[in-house]
């Protein structure tokens, strides 16, 4: 996220830069999570992204881009995996 943009603007910018797709976003969660020795408290803001148009294409600093089923996510930084599980649980009920 750049200093002059909202989290939503940052997500949409990164979506375009890293995947070549535009889309819409809906905020699912925002929580302060674990402490990082390097960064201090981490704030995780989770968005459901609805991309539209085009094919996935890695760009900017992404070496690869692809979709993953929620039940088969790759290793994620910090406790982002648990944040996704929590967000989906809240969303479904």
N, CA, C and O atoms as CSV, one atom per row, in Angstrom:
chain,resi,resn,atom,element,x,y,z
A,1,UNK,N,N,0.837,-1.166,0.000
A,1,UNK,CA,C,0.000,0.000,0.000
A,1,UNK,C,C,0.888,1.237,0.000
A,1,UNK,O,O,1.819,1.336,0.799
A,2,UNK,N,N,0.610,2.162,-0.876
A,2,UNK,CA,C,1.354,3.418,-0.926
A,2,UNK,C,C,0.805,4.368,0.141
A,2,UNK,O,O,-0.329,4.201,0.591
A,3,UNK,N,N,1.586,5.347,0.541
A,3,UNK,CA,C,1.170,6.274,1.596
A,3,UNK,C,C,-0.052,7.099,1.218
A,3,UNK,O,O,-0.801,7.527,2.096
A,4,UNK,N,N,-0.266,7.329,-0.075
A,4,UNK,CA,C,-1.364,8.193,-0.506
A,4,UNK,C,C,-2.590,7.419,-0.997
A,4,UNK,O,O,-3.441,7.994,-1.676
A,5,UNK,N,N,-2.698,6.126,-0.667
A,5,UNK,CA,C,-3.851,5.356,-1.132
A,5,UNK,C,C,-4.511,4.615,0.023
A,5,UNK,O,O,-3.881,4.330,1.041
A,6,UNK,N,N,-5.780,4.313,-0.155
A,6,UNK,CA,C,-6.515,3.522,0.826
A,6,UNK,C,C,-6.140,2.052,0.648
A,6,UNK,O,O,-5.597,1.674,-0.391
A,7,UNK,N,N,-6.427,1.215,1.658
A,7,UNK,CA,C,-6.164,-0.213,1.469
A,7,UNK,C,C,-6.871,-0.779,0.229
A,7,UNK,O,O,-6.286,-1.574,-0.506
A,8,UNK,N,N,-8.103,-0.380,-0.003
A,8,UNK,CA,C,-8.837,-0.875,-1.174
A,8,UNK,C,C,-8.142,-0.455,-2.473
A,8,UNK,O,O,-8.020,-1.258,-3.398
A,9,UNK,N,N,-7.693,0.780,-2.542
A,9,UNK,CA,C,-6.968,1.233,-3.736
A,9,UNK,C,C,-5.684,0.434,-3.923
A,9,UNK,O,O,-5.318,0.094,-5.048
A,10,UNK,N,N,-5.000,0.133,-2.818
A,10,UNK,CA,C,-3.778,-0.658,-2.889
A,10,UNK,C,C,-4.036,-2.066,-3.402
A,10,UNK,O,O,-3.267,-2.586,-4.210
A,11,UNK,N,N,-5.112,-2.685,-2.937
A,11,UNK,CA,C,-5.467,-4.028,-3.404
A,11,UNK,C,C,-5.747,-4.014,-4.905
A,11,UNK,O,O,-5.249,-4.865,-5.641
A,12,UNK,N,N,-6.540,-3.055,-5.352
A,12,UNK,CA,C,-6.870,-2.989,-6.777
A,12,UNK,C,C,-5.644,-2.697,-7.633
A,12,UNK,O,O,-5.510,-3.247,-8.725
A,13,UNK,N,N,-4.745,-1.834,-7.150
A,13,UNK,CA,C,-3.514,-1.539,-7.878
A,13,UNK,C,C,-2.641,-2.780,-7.970
A,13,UNK,O,O,-2.144,-3.118,-9.044
A,14,UNK,N,N,-2.455,-3.461,-6.838
A,14,UNK,CA,C,-1.637,-4.671,-6.826
A,14,UNK,C,C,-2.257,-5.781,-7.677
A,14,UNK,O,O,-1.537,-6.511,-8.358
A,15,UNK,N,N,-3.574,-5.911,-7.646
A,15,UNK,CA,C,-4.245,-6.901,-8.496
A,15,UNK,C,C,-3.877,-6.674,-9.954
A,15,UNK,O,O,-3.522,-7.617,-10.660
A,16,UNK,N,N,-3.959,-5.439,-10.403
A,16,UNK,CA,C,-3.627,-5.115,-11.787
A,16,UNK,C,C,-2.136,-5.319,-12.067
A,16,UNK,O,O,-1.767,-5.924,-13.074
A,17,UNK,N,N,-1.287,-4.817,-11.180
A,17,UNK,CA,C,0.159,-4.926,-11.398
A,17,UNK,C,C,0.650,-6.371,-11.396
A,17,UNK,O,O,1.494,-6.737,-12.214
A,18,UNK,N,N,0.137,-7.187,-10.494
A,18,UNK,CA,C,0.665,-8.543,-10.313
A,18,UNK,C,C,-0.028,-9.597,-11.174
A,18,UNK,O,O,0.554,-10.648,-11.443
A,19,UNK,N,N,-1.273,-9.330,-11.614
A,19,UNK,CA,C,-2.011,-10.356,-12.363
A,19,UNK,C,C,-2.484,-9.898,-13.726
A,19,UNK,O,O,-2.876,-10.722,-14.552
A,20,UNK,N,N,-2.454,-8.587,-13.982
A,20,UNK,CA,C,-2.975,-8.064,-15.236
A,20,UNK,C,C,-4.495,-7.946,-15.256
A,20,UNK,O,O,-5.073,-7.631,-16.296
A,21,UNK,N,N,-5.155,-8.196,-14.116
A,21,UNK,CA,C,-6.619,-8.167,-14.052
A,21,UNK,C,C,-7.120,-6.948,-13.287
A,21,UNK,O,O,-6.464,-6.467,-12.363
A,22,UNK,N,N,-8.275,-6.463,-13.679
A,22,UNK,CA,C,-8.994,-5.463,-12.904
A,22,UNK,C,C,-10.092,-6.200,-12.153
A,22,UNK,O,O,-10.306,-7.388,-12.394
A,23,UNK,N,N,-10.782,-5.531,-11.260
A,23,UNK,CA,C,-11.844,-6.205,-10.536
A,23,UNK,C,C,-12.465,-5.323,-9.489
A,23,UNK,O,O,-12.243,-4.113,-9.449
A,24,UNK,N,N,-13.243,-5.950,-8.646
A,24,UNK,CA,C,-13.860,-5.284,-7.504
A,24,UNK,C,C,-13.450,-6.049,-6.251
A,24,UNK,O,O,-13.071,-7.219,-6.320
A,25,UNK,N,N,-13.529,-5.382,-5.118
A,25,UNK,CA,C,-13.157,-6.017,-3.863
A,25,UNK,C,C,-14.222,-5.741,-2.810
A,25,UNK,O,O,-14.916,-4.725,-2.840
A,26,UNK,N,N,-14.324,-6.681,-1.880
A,26,UNK,CA,C,-15.196,-6.524,-0.719
A,26,UNK,C,C,-14.376,-6.881,0.509
A,26,UNK,O,O,-13.809,-7.972,0.577
A,27,UNK,N,N,-14.303,-5.975,1.482
A,27,UNK,CA,C,-13.518,-6.228,2.681
A,27,UNK,C,C,-14.211,-7.283,3.530
A,27,UNK,O,O,-15.406,-7.189,3.807
A,28,UNK,N,N,-13.439,-8.296,3.941
A,28,UNK,CA,C,-13.976,-9.366,4.781
A,28,UNK,C,C,-13.550,-9.220,6.235
A,28,UNK,O,O,-14.361,-9.408,7.142
A,29,UNK,N,N,-12.291,-8.888,6.461
A,29,UNK,CA,C,-11.788,-8.782,7.836
A,29,UNK,C,C,-10.751,-7.678,7.930
A,29,UNK,O,O,-10.140,-7.291,6.934
A,30,UNK,N,N,-10.567,-7.186,9.124
A,30,UNK,CA,C,-9.411,-6.351,9.433
A,30,UNK,C,C,-9.085,-6.585,10.896
A,30,UNK,O,O,-9.882,-6.281,11.784
A,31,UNK,N,N,-7.917,-7.123,11.128
A,31,UNK,CA,C,-7.503,-7.484,12.476
A,31,UNK,C,C,-6.020,-7.205,12.653
A,31,UNK,O,O,-5.244,-7.227,11.698
A,32,UNK,N,N,-5.651,-6.944,13.887
A,32,UNK,CA,C,-4.233,-6.867,14.225
A,32,UNK,C,C,-3.841,-8.266,14.654
A,32,UNK,O,O,-4.454,-8.848,15.549
A,33,UNK,N,N,-2.817,-8.800,14.011
A,33,UNK,CA,C,-2.412,-10.173,14.283
A,33,UNK,C,C,-1.062,-10.190,14.981
A,33,UNK,O,O,-0.705,-9.248,15.689
A,34,UNK,N,N,-0.339,-11.237,14.780
A,34,UNK,CA,C,0.911,-11.486,15.485
A,34,UNK,C,C,1.934,-10.369,15.324
A,34,UNK,O,O,1.875,-9.570,14.389
A,35,UNK,N,N,2.856,-10.339,16.247
A,35,UNK,CA,C,3.972,-9.400,16.194
A,35,UNK,C,C,5.060,-9.943,15.283
A,35,UNK,O,O,5.358,-11.138,15.298
A,36,UNK,N,N,5.638,-9.076,14.506
A,36,UNK,CA,C,6.782,-9.438,13.679
A,36,UNK,C,C,8.013,-8.763,14.268
A,36,UNK,O,O,7.980,-7.564,14.543
A,37,UNK,N,N,9.102,-9.508,14.468
A,37,UNK,CA,C,10.307,-8.884,15.006
A,37,UNK,C,C,10.817,-7.737,14.133
A,37,UNK,O,O,11.433,-6.795,14.630
A,38,UNK,N,N,10.557,-7.825,12.846
A,38,UNK,CA,C,11.033,-6.816,11.914
A,38,UNK,C,C,10.068,-5.640,11.787
A,38,UNK,O,O,10.494,-4.490,11.692
A,39,UNK,N,N,8.764,-5.931,11.786
A,39,UNK,CA,C,7.764,-4.902,11.489
A,39,UNK,C,C,6.909,-4.485,12.677
A,39,UNK,O,O,6.233,-3.459,12.598
A,40,UNK,N,N,6.911,-5.231,13.765
A,40,UNK,CA,C,6.020,-4.938,14.884
A,40,UNK,C,C,4.650,-5.550,14.641
A,40,UNK,O,O,4.553,-6.565,13.951
A,41,UNK,N,N,3.577,-4.960,15.190
A,41,UNK,CA,C,2.240,-5.532,14.996
A,41,UNK,C,C,1.855,-5.518,13.510
A,41,UNK,O,O,2.101,-4.538,12.806
A,42,UNK,N,N,1.260,-6.594,13.053
A,42,UNK,CA,C,0.824,-6.692,11.664
A,42,UNK,C,C,-0.681,-6.508,11.594
A,42,UNK,O,O,-1.421,-7.098,12.381
A,43,UNK,N,N,-1.127,-5.708,10.672
A,43,UNK,CA,C,-2.548,-5.537,10.427
A,43,UNK,C,C,-2.876,-6.303,9.157
A,43,UNK,O,O,-2.289,-6.055,8.104
A,44,UNK,N,N,-3.801,-7.220,9.257
A,44,UNK,CA,C,-4.234,-7.983,8.090
A,44,UNK,C,C,-5.610,-7.478,7.699
A,44,UNK,O,O,-6.537,-7.483,8.508
A,45,UNK,N,N,-5.735,-7.047,6.464
A,45,UNK,CA,C,-7.024,-6.637,5.914
A,45,UNK,C,C,-7.311,-7.608,4.785
A,45,UNK,O,O,-6.595,-7.639,3.783
A,46,UNK,N,N,-8.359,-8.399,4.950
A,46,UNK,CA,C,-8.681,-9.422,3.959
A,46,UNK,C,C,-9.797,-8.962,3.043
A,46,UNK,O,O,-10.822,-8.451,3.497
A,47,UNK,N,N,-9.589,-9.148,1.755
A,47,UNK,CA,C,-10.580,-8.782,0.756
A,47,UNK,C,C,-10.953,-9.985,-0.075
A,47,UNK,O,O,-10.107,-10.818,-0.400
A,48,UNK,N,N,-12.222,-10.073,-0.416
A,48,UNK,CA,C,-12.642,-11.010,-1.450
A,48,UNK,C,C,-12.523,-10.250,-2.760
A,48,UNK,O,O,-13.128,-9.191,-2.928
A,49,UNK,N,N,-11.753,-10.783,-3.671
A,49,UNK,CA,C,-11.494,-10.123,-4.946
A,49,UNK,C,C,-12.312,-10.816,-6.030
A,49,UNK,O,O,-12.286,-12.041,-6.150
A,50,UNK,N,N,-13.026,-10.037,-6.808
A,50,UNK,CA,C,-13.768,-10.554,-7.953
A,50,UNK,C,C,-13.125,-9.980,-9.208
A,50,UNK,O,O,-13.492,-8.897,-9.665
A,51,UNK,N,N,-12.145,-10.725,-9.770
A,51,UNK,CA,C,-11.466,-10.214,-10.963
A,51,UNK,C,C,-12.367,-10.294,-12.178
A,51,UNK,O,O,-13.279,-11.119,-12.240
A,52,UNK,N,N,-12.102,-9.433,-13.136
A,52,UNK,CA,C,-12.868,-9.491,-14.381
A,52,UNK,C,C,-11.925,-9.249,-15.558
A,52,UNK,O,O,-10.972,-8.473,-15.487
A,53,UNK,N,N,-12.236,-9.935,-16.613
A,53,UNK,CA,C,-11.527,-9.719,-17.863
A,53,UNK,C,C,-10.146,-10.318,-17.920
A,53,UNK,O,O,-9.427,-10.376,-16.922
A,54,UNK,N,N,-9.796,-10.756,-19.090
A,54,UNK,CA,C,-8.430,-11.176,-19.363
A,54,UNK,C,C,-8.013,-12.476,-18.731
A,54,UNK,O,O,-8.782,-13.133,-18.028
A,55,UNK,N,N,-6.772,-12.830,-19.000
A,55,UNK,CA,C,-6.156,-14.020,-18.434
A,55,UNK,C,C,-5.142,-13.603,-17.385
A,55,UNK,O,O,-4.565,-12.518,-17.459
A,56,UNK,N,N,-4.929,-14.479,-16.404
A,56,UNK,CA,C,-3.897,-14.222,-15.412
A,56,UNK,C,C,-2.541,-14.118,-16.101
A,56,UNK,O,O,-2.193,-14.945,-16.945
A,57,UNK,N,N,-1.789,-13.100,-15.733
A,57,UNK,CA,C,-0.462,-12.897,-16.307
A,57,UNK,C,C,0.430,-12.297,-15.227
A,57,UNK,O,O,0.167,-11.195,-14.747
A,58,UNK,N,N,1.470,-13.007,-14.848
A,58,UNK,CA,C,2.380,-12.492,-13.826
A,58,UNK,C,C,3.018,-11.201,-14.314
A,58,UNK,O,O,3.453,-11.106,-15.462
A,59,UNK,N,N,3.070,-10.217,-13.439
A,59,UNK,CA,C,3.656,-8.937,-13.792
A,59,UNK,C,C,4.377,-8.334,-12.613
A,59,UNK,O,O,4.394,-8.907,-11.524
A,60,UNK,N,N,4.968,-7.184,-12.828
A,60,UNK,CA,C,5.710,-6.451,-11.802
A,60,UNK,C,C,6.715,-7.384,-11.128
A,60,UNK,O,O,7.635,-7.859,-11.793
A,61,UNK,N,N,6.573,-7.659,-9.844
A,61,UNK,CA,C,7.545,-8.516,-9.166
A,61,UNK,C,C,7.027,-9.923,-8.908
A,61,UNK,O,O,7.627,-10.662,-8.128
A,62,UNK,N,N,5.912,-10.315,-9.552
A,62,UNK,CA,C,5.375,-11.672,-9.404
A,62,UNK,C,C,6.044,-12.604,-10.419
A,62,UNK,O,O,6.007,-12.358,-11.625
A,63,UNK,N,N,6.646,-13.661,-9.915
A,63,UNK,CA,C,7.267,-14.643,-10.807
A,63,UNK,C,C,6.215,-15.545,-11.429
A,63,UNK,O,O,6.381,-16.037,-12.545
A,64,UNK,N,N,5.119,-15.756,-10.685
A,64,UNK,CA,C,4.065,-16.655,-11.136
A,64,UNK,C,C,2.760,-16.206,-10.498
A,64,UNK,O,O,2.763,-15.654,-9.398
A,65,UNK,N,N,1.657,-16.437,-11.176
A,65,UNK,CA,C,0.344,-16.127,-10.622
A,65,UNK,C,C,-0.623,-17.227,-11.034
A,65,UNK,O,O,-0.651,-17.651,-12.189
A,66,UNK,N,N,-1.428,-17.689,-10.051
A,66,UNK,CA,C,-2.439,-18.703,-10.348
A,66,UNK,C,C,-3.455,-18.755,-9.219
A,66,UNK,O,O,-3.232,-18.234,-8.126
A,67,UNK,N,N,-4.566,-19.394,-9.511
A,67,UNK,CA,C,-5.618,-19.575,-8.516
A,67,UNK,C,C,-5.347,-20.834,-7.701
A,67,UNK,O,O,-4.758,-21.795,-8.198
A,68,UNK,N,N,-5.789,-20.816,-6.429
A,68,UNK,CA,C,-5.706,-21.993,-5.564
A,68,UNK,C,C,-7.060,-22.222,-4.918
A,68,UNK,O,O,-7.723,-21.262,-4.524
A,69,UNK,N,N,-7.486,-23.472,-4.800
A,69,UNK,CA,C,-8.698,-23.760,-4.017
A,69,UNK,C,C,-8.443,-23.392,-2.551
A,69,UNK,O,O,-7.320,-23.521,-2.065
A,70,UNK,N,N,-9.479,-22.938,-1.852
A,70,UNK,CA,C,-9.300,-22.562,-0.445
A,70,UNK,C,C,-8.779,-23.721,0.390
A,70,UNK,O,O,-8.047,-23.504,1.356
A,71,UNK,N,N,-9.141,-24.937,0.037
A,71,UNK,CA,C,-8.696,-26.096,0.796
A,71,UNK,C,C,-7.292,-26.547,0.461
A,71,UNK,O,O,-6.796,-27.504,1.057
A,72,UNK,N,N,-6.640,-25.885,-0.474
A,72,UNK,CA,C,-5.306,-26.302,-0.903
A,72,UNK,C,C,-4.408,-25.080,-1.131
A,72,UNK,O,O,-3.775,-24.954,-2.179
A,73,UNK,N,N,-4.362,-24.189,-0.148
A,73,UNK,CA,C,-3.546,-22.990,-0.264
A,73,UNK,C,C,-2.073,-23.312,-0.062
A,73,UNK,O,O,-1.735,-24.198,0.723
A,74,UNK,N,N,-1.200,-22.606,-0.757
A,74,UNK,CA,C,0.233,-22.784,-0.505
A,74,UNK,C,C,0.613,-22.140,0.822
A,74,UNK,O,O,-0.217,-21.502,1.470
A,75,UNK,N,N,1.849,-22.308,1.219
A,75,UNK,CA,C,2.333,-21.663,2.447
A,75,UNK,C,C,2.253,-20.145,2.270
A,75,UNK,O,O,2.687,-19.602,1.254
A,76,UNK,N,N,1.695,-19.475,3.270
A,76,UNK,CA,C,1.516,-18.025,3.223
A,76,UNK,C,C,2.321,-17.372,4.337
A,76,UNK,O,O,2.655,-18.018,5.331
A,77,UNK,N,N,2.631,-16.101,4.172
A,77,UNK,CA,C,3.410,-15.359,5.160
A,77,UNK,C,C,2.622,-15.155,6.452
A,77,UNK,O,O,1.395,-15.053,6.450
A,78,UNK,N,N,3.364,-15.100,7.546
A,78,UNK,CA,C,2.825,-14.827,8.876
A,78,UNK,C,C,1.687,-15.803,9.165
A,78,UNK,O,O,1.841,-16.998,8.911
A,79,UNK,N,N,0.555,-15.340,9.684
A,79,UNK,CA,C,-0.570,-16.246,9.928
A,79,UNK,C,C,-1.722,-15.930,8.968
A,79,UNK,O,O,-2.892,-16.004,9.342
A,80,UNK,N,N,-1.376,-15.581,7.743
A,80,UNK,CA,C,-2.389,-15.232,6.738
A,80,UNK,C,C,-3.326,-16.394,6.445
A,80,UNK,O,O,-4.506,-16.178,6.166
A,81,UNK,N,N,-2.820,-17.630,6.503
A,81,UNK,CA,C,-3.669,-18.793,6.250
A,81,UNK,C,C,-4.810,-18.836,7.258
A,81,UNK,O,O,-5.963,-19.046,6.881
A,82,UNK,N,N,-4.498,-18.637,8.538
A,82,UNK,CA,C,-5.537,-18.649,9.572
A,82,UNK,C,C,-6.498,-17.479,9.393
A,82,UNK,O,O,-7.697,-17.631,9.631
A,83,UNK,N,N,-6.009,-16.335,8.986
A,83,UNK,CA,C,-6.873,-15.174,8.730
A,83,UNK,C,C,-7.875,-15.476,7.628
A,83,UNK,O,O,-9.033,-15.069,7.718
A,84,UNK,N,N,-7.444,-16.189,6.583
A,84,UNK,CA,C,-8.353,-16.567,5.495
A,84,UNK,C,C,-9.413,-17.535,6.002
A,84,UNK,O,O,-10.594,-17.376,5.692
A,85,UNK,N,N,-9.009,-18.529,6.773
A,85,UNK,CA,C,-9.963,-19.480,7.342
A,85,UNK,C,C,-10.976,-18.750,8.219
A,85,UNK,O,O,-12.177,-19.006,8.119
A,86,UNK,N,N,-10.507,-17.847,9.078
A,86,UNK,CA,C,-11.396,-17.078,9.963
A,86,UNK,C,C,-12.388,-16.243,9.159
A,86,UNK,O,O,-13.575,-16.201,9.483
A,87,UNK,N,N,-11.904,-15.581,8.114
A,87,UNK,CA,C,-12.768,-14.736,7.284
A,87,UNK,C,C,-13.838,-15.555,6.585
A,87,UNK,O,O,-14.999,-15.149,6.536
A,88,UNK,N,N,-13.460,-16.694,6.051
A,88,UNK,CA,C,-14.432,-17.529,5.351
A,88,UNK,C,C,-15.460,-18.109,6.321
A,88,UNK,O,O,-16.630,-18.249,5.966
A,89,UNK,N,N,-15.039,-18.444,7.532
A,89,UNK,CA,C,-15.966,-18.957,8.546
A,89,UNK,C,C,-16.987,-17.890,8.930
A,89,UNK,O,O,-18.175,-18.180,9.068
A,90,UNK,N,N,-16.514,-16.647,9.103
A,90,UNK,CA,C,-17.430,-15.546,9.421
A,90,UNK,C,C,-18.397,-15.278,8.276
A,90,UNK,O,O,-19.569,-14.977,8.499
A,91,UNK,N,N,-17.902,-15.389,7.067
A,91,UNK,CA,C,-18.716,-15.102,5.893
A,91,UNK,C,C,-19.823,-16.126,5.700
A,91,UNK,O,O,-20.916,-15.785,5.248
A,92,UNK,N,N,-19.544,-17.379,6.039
A,92,UNK,CA,C,-20.528,-18.425,5.802
A,92,UNK,C,C,-21.487,-18.606,6.975
A,92,UNK,O,O,-22.428,-19.394,6.887
A,93,UNK,N,N,-21.264,-17.905,8.039
A,93,UNK,CA,C,-22.275,-18.088,9.050
A,93,UNK,C,C,-21.955,-17.596,10.365
A,93,UNK,O,O,-22.767,-17.715,11.283
